[in-house]
Amino acid sequence: MTESEIPAVINAQNLWKVYPMGQQEVRALCGVDLLVGKKEFVAIMGPSGSGKSTLMNLLGCLDTPTRGDYFLNGRQISTMDDNDLAFIRNQEIGFVFQVFNLLSRATAFHNVELPLIYKGERKWEREEKVNQALKMVEIFQRRNHRPSELSGGERQRVAIARALVNAPSLLLADEPTGNLDSKTGDEILNLFHKIHQDGNTIIMVTHDPEIARQAQRIVYIKDGKVEREESQGG
């Protein structure tokens, strides 16, 4: 099978998400179509309330659409139950959030190790993968430090290592530089470029045009719909 014949990592068709609010309903997504190929770096941009976070939740298998179809690596996700979704999240998707979500009493090493423990991997396999992930994000030398002993940028590096340790087919980043100063934010964006160059597929949600321009393609969301797309030629 040639690369052009490999199924898209993400194939979302006519995604709707409607929330009942008493006798009314809120339409968070209104028929979104999105295709993301293997090894693409895509930014999703839009104002607050545009639906970009709802779309992120659907793509990350944290929620299911009211209607429409979502395929991840050729598998239909939109009809899966909670147990199947949890399995897909653990196997296929790495998450990086604005809030680092690290366990305060655990070392950087143990924070990165957690997904592998949930997966049931043996100790020696976990140790090898965790060390590799920590080296990839250039935080290996701080592996025995707790989050309180790390800077904001170092904590985000640990969170990125945790997202990568399972070798996911998709990395989802939600405002990954939102809690960082501009210099540290630039360092994290450079790290995302390195991760992308290593062959990873990345979708990054942001409201910042400068950050969005780091991606190869920008998808603009407005009022629950894809307003337009813009190629960065990268």
C-alpha positions as CSV (number, residue, x, y, z in Angstrom):
1,M,0.0,0.0,0.0
2,T,1.4,3.4,-1.0
3,E,1.3,6.4,1.3
4,S,-1.5,7.9,-0.9
5,E,-3.6,4.8,-0.3
6,I,-3.3,4.9,3.5
7,P,-6.7,6.0,5.0
8,A,-6.8,9.5,6.5
9,V,-6.0,9.7,10.2
10,I,-9.2,11.7,10.6
11,N,-12.3,11.6,8.4
12,A,-15.2,13.5,9.9
13,Q,-18.3,13.7,7.9
14,N,-21.3,16.0,8.7
15,L,-20.6,16.1,12.4
16,W,-23.3,17.7,14.5
17,K,-23.3,18.2,18.3
18,V,-26.6,19.5,19.8
19,Y,-27.1,20.0,23.5
20,P,-30.6,20.1,24.9
21,M,-31.2,23.2,27.2
22,G,-34.7,22.8,28.7
23,Q,-37.1,23.2,25.8
24,Q,-34.4,24.7,23.6
25,E,-31.2,23.3,22.1
26,V,-27.7,24.6,21.6
27,R,-26.1,23.7,18.3
28,A,-22.4,23.6,19.1
29,L,-21.5,21.9,15.8
30,C,-23.5,22.2,12.6
31,G,-22.4,19.7,9.9
32,V,-18.6,19.8,10.1
33,D,-16.5,18.0,7.5
34,L,-12.8,17.5,8.2
35,L,-10.1,15.4,6.6
36,V,-6.6,15.2,8.2
37,G,-3.9,13.1,6.5
38,K,-1.1,11.1,8.0
39,K,1.8,13.3,9.2
40,E,-0.2,16.6,8.8
41,F,0.1,19.5,11.3
42,V,-3.3,21.3,11.4
43,A,-4.4,24.2,13.5
44,I,-8.1,24.7,14.4
45,M,-8.9,28.3,15.1
46,G,-12.0,30.2,16.1
47,P,-13.4,32.7,18.6
48,S,-14.7,31.6,22.0
49,G,-18.0,29.7,21.5
50,S,-17.2,28.9,17.9
51,G,-17.3,25.1,18.5
52,K,-13.6,24.4,18.3
53,S,-13.4,22.8,21.8
54,T,-16.5,20.7,21.0
55,L,-14.8,19.5,17.8
56,M,-11.7,18.7,19.8
57,N,-13.7,16.6,22.2
58,L,-15.2,14.6,19.4
59,L,-11.9,14.1,17.6
60,G,-10.3,13.0,20.8
61,C,-13.0,10.5,21.5
62,L,-14.0,12.3,24.7
63,D,-17.6,12.7,23.3
64,T,-19.7,11.4,20.5
65,P,-21.6,13.4,17.8
66,T,-25.3,13.8,17.9
67,R,-25.2,12.8,14.2
68,G,-22.6,12.3,11.5
69,D,-19.7,9.9,11.0
70,Y,-16.2,10.0,12.5
71,F,-13.5,7.7,11.3
72,L,-10.1,7.5,13.0
73,N,-7.5,5.5,11.0
74,G,-10.4,3.9,9.0
75,R,-12.4,2.8,12.1
76,Q,-15.8,4.3,12.7
77,I,-15.7,6.0,16.1
78,S,-19.1,7.7,16.1
79,T,-21.0,4.6,17.0
80,M,-18.7,3.3,19.8
81,D,-19.7,2.9,23.4
82,D,-17.8,4.4,26.4
83,N,-15.5,1.4,26.9
84,D,-14.5,1.3,23.3
85,L,-13.8,5.1,23.3
86,A,-11.6,4.7,26.4
87,F,-9.6,2.0,24.7
88,I,-9.2,4.1,21.5
89,R,-8.1,7.1,23.6
90,N,-5.4,5.1,25.3
91,Q,-4.1,3.4,22.2
92,E,-4.4,6.0,19.5
93,I,-4.5,9.6,20.9
94,G,-2.1,11.7,22.9
95,F,-3.5,14.8,24.7
96,V,-1.7,18.0,25.5
97,F,-3.7,20.7,27.4
98,Q,-3.2,24.3,28.5
99,V,-3.4,23.0,32.1
100,F,-0.7,20.4,32.4
101,N,-2.7,17.9,34.5
102,L,0.3,16.3,36.2
103,L,0.1,14.4,39.4
104,S,1.7,16.8,42.0
105,R,3.2,14.0,44.2
106,A,4.6,12.0,41.3
107,T,7.9,12.5,39.6
108,A,8.2,13.5,35.9
109,F,9.1,9.8,35.2
110,H,6.0,8.4,36.9
111,N,3.7,11.0,35.3
112,V,4.9,9.9,31.9
113,E,4.7,6.2,32.9
114,L,1.0,6.3,33.9
115,P,-0.5,5.6,30.4
116,L,1.7,2.5,30.1
117,I,0.6,1.2,33.5
118,Y,-3.0,1.6,32.5
119,K,-2.1,-0.3,29.3
120,G,-0.6,-3.2,31.3
121,E,2.9,-3.1,30.0
122,R,5.8,-4.7,31.8
123,K,8.1,-2.6,34.0
124,W,11.2,-2.9,31.8
125,E,9.1,-2.0,28.7
126,R,7.7,1.0,30.5
127,E,11.1,2.2,31.6
128,E,12.5,2.1,28.1
129,K,9.6,3.9,26.6
130,V,9.4,6.6,29.3
131,N,13.1,7.4,29.1
132,Q,12.8,7.6,25.3
133,A,9.9,10.0,25.5
134,L,11.6,12.2,28.1
135,K,14.7,12.4,25.9
136,M,12.6,13.3,22.9
137,V,11.2,16.4,24.7
138,E,14.6,17.2,26.2
139,I,13.6,16.8,29.9
140,F,15.3,13.5,30.7
141,Q,17.7,15.1,33.1
142,R,14.7,16.3,35.3
143,R,13.0,12.9,35.4
144,N,13.2,12.5,39.1
145,H,11.7,16.0,39.9
146,R,8.1,16.6,40.9
147,P,6.0,19.2,39.1
148,S,6.5,21.8,41.9
149,E,10.2,21.6,41.2
150,L,9.8,22.2,37.5
151,S,9.2,25.4,35.5
152,G,6.0,25.9,33.4
153,G,7.8,25.0,30.2
154,E,9.4,21.9,31.9
155,R,5.9,20.8,33.1
156,Q,4.5,21.1,29.6
157,R,7.4,19.1,28.2
158,V,6.6,16.3,30.7
159,A,2.9,16.5,29.6
160,I,4.0,16.2,26.0
161,A,6.2,13.2,26.8
162,R,3.2,11.6,28.5
163,A,1.1,12.2,25.4
164,L,3.8,10.6,23.2
165,V,4.8,7.6,25.3
166,N,2.2,5.3,23.8
167,A,3.3,6.2,20.2
168,P,-0.2,7.5,19.3
169,S,-1.3,8.0,15.8
170,L,-2.7,11.5,16.7
171,L,-1.5,14.2,19.0
172,L,-4.2,16.7,20.1
173,A,-3.0,19.9,21.6
174,D,-5.5,22.4,23.2
175,E,-4.0,25.9,23.7
176,P,-0.6,24.2,24.6
177,T,1.2,27.5,25.2
178,G,-1.7,29.3,26.9
179,N,-0.1,29.2,30.4
180,L,3.4,30.0,29.2
181,D,5.3,33.2,28.6
182,S,6.2,34.0,25.0
183,K,9.8,32.7,25.1
184,T,8.8,29.4,26.7
185,G,5.8,29.2,24.4
186,D,8.2,29.5,21.4
187,E,10.3,26.7,22.8
188,I,7.2,24.5,23.1
189,L,6.2,25.3,19.5
190,N,9.6,24.4,18.3
191,L,9.2,21.1,20.1
192,F,5.9,20.5,18.2
193,H,7.7,21.1,14.9
194,K,10.3,18.5,15.9
195,I,7.6,16.0,16.9
196,H,5.9,16.7,13.5
197,Q,9.1,16.2,11.6
198,D,9.5,12.9,13.3
199,G,6.3,11.8,11.5
200,N,3.6,12.5,14.0
201,T,0.1,13.8,13.1
202,I,-0.8,16.9,15.1
203,I,-4.0,18.9,15.6
204,M,-3.7,22.1,17.6
205,V,-6.6,24.2,18.8
206,T,-5.8,27.8,19.4
207,H,-7.3,31.3,19.3
208,D,-3.9,32.9,18.6
209,P,-3.3,33.6,14.8
210,E,0.5,33.7,15.4
211,I,0.5,30.2,16.9
212,A,-2.0,28.9,14.3
213,R,0.5,30.0,11.6
214,Q,3.0,27.4,12.9
215,A,0.8,24.7,11.4
216,Q,0.7,23.5,7.7
217,R,-3.0,24.2,7.5
218,I,-5.5,26.3,9.4
219,V,-9.1,25.3,9.7
220,Y,-11.3,28.3,10.8
221,I,-14.4,27.4,12.8
222,K,-17.3,29.9,13.3
223,D,-20.8,29.3,14.6
224,G,-20.2,25.6,14.7
225,K,-19.2,25.3,11.0
226,V,-16.0,25.3,9.0
227,E,-15.8,28.8,7.7
228,R,-12.7,28.3,5.5
229,E,-9.3,26.7,5.4
230,E,-5.9,28.2,4.7
231,S,-2.8,26.3,3.6
232,Q,0.5,27.5,5.1
233,G,2.6,25.7,2.4
234,G,4.7,24.1,5.2
